[in-house]
Amino acid sequence: MLKAKITSAQDGFPGTLDSTIEYLLTSDNQVMIKMTGTQSLVDGVFNPTVHAYFNLGETSNILNHILQLKSDNHLALAVDKVPIGTLSPNQGAYDLAYSSSLKRPLIQLKNTTSEQGFDDVFVMNQSAGKTVAILKDTVSSRTIEIKSKRNGLVVFTANTMTADIPTNHGQGRRWIAVALEPQTLPNSENIPEFGDVTLKSGETRQEVIIYQYHQSF
């Protein structure tokens, strides 16, 4: 279990946040991450996530992976990547509802966006239950199912990773892995319909992310 005390002098947010992160490995191949925050002094915010990268194969990119998202829309973003309050339908490269290969959309985004890959916030369908994303390497059949009750998922495909960043798949490079980060939709402090991340003084809240591992032969 990891513990931390974060003050306004450290992060610019109001008050003091006592936080703990607990990692649990279950007998059915789940990694459960419990993130708990207790706010003091004045009201603050609590919207924790995990910036973990996944490459489930043996190659130096994720072009053999498929990604399925329980999502119909993603957030429209300003140039500085801050959400502006409107939704964009998941069309073209962003349509990942049906176990889509990442190769097709990544090549399309490389030629049409400044990010040259995914660096986007997808809106999770609340009717989908806990499973928000399924990532699978088609060669090894290794699969990660991500479970979360929150309404957002950031997808980032390591578009700017460079050779000076070491990984367990060798030197860093574009598309070497994908980060999938469940969270309440960002900028909800200014856009109330995106959710409520307020944590009042004296209040405690816990958020949970589950990674379920599968492999079929």
Number of C-alpha atoms within 10 A of each C-alpha: 10 9 12 11 13 16 16 12 10 9 9 9 15 17 18 22 27 15 20 16 18 13 14 13 12 10 7 9 11 17 17 17 19 18 23 19 24 20 26 19 12 13 17 20 18 23 20 21 19 13 13 10 16 16 23 22 21 12 14 18 21 24 21 18 25 19 20 19 24 22 23 18 19 23 23 18 16 10 7 6 12 12 22 13 17 12 16 14 15 17 11 11 17 21 18 21 14 11 16 18 20 22 16 12 18 21 14 14 17 14 11 11 10 9 16 19 25 23 16 19 25 27 27 28 18 15 7 12 13 18 19 26 23 20 26 26 21 15 12 15 16 18 22 21 19 22 19 21 18 22 19 25 27 23 17 21 26 22 20 14 16 13 12 9 10 12 14 8 15 12 14 20 20 17 23 23 27 24 19 23 21 30 24 23 25 21 16 17 14 13 15 11 10 19 17 17 20 15 20 18 17 12 13 16 15 15 19 19 23 21 20 18 17 14 11 7 5
